[in-house]
Amino acid sequence: MSHKAYSIYQAKARFSEIIRIVKRRRRVIITDREIPVAEVVPYGAEQPESIEGRIAKLAQIGAIIPSQEPFRATPVRLVPGASDRFMAQDRD
């Protein structure tokens, strides 16, 4: 389904028209200098259930560029007594 797009200027001038479109269960994209910045969706519209679905949607509209590299967390080395020493320094 293609979405109707309006610039911010057009959206302000045609707000009632946008509401009529959304009432018909359609989505409207608002752009700023041809870059999507907002989406008007029908109340109660289904949202992607998974994080992957949300990331795909954001990537589709150009809001994010997903990494091609897998995420690798670096483990934090715990030093016994470090937090106690930190708290003691803060009190001095």
Buried (B, 14 or more C-beta within 10 A) or exposed (E): EEBEBBBEEBBEEBEEBBEEBBEEEBBBBBBEEEEBEBBBBBEEEEEEEEEEEEBEBBEEBEEEEEEEEEEEEEEEEEEEEEEEEEEEEEEE
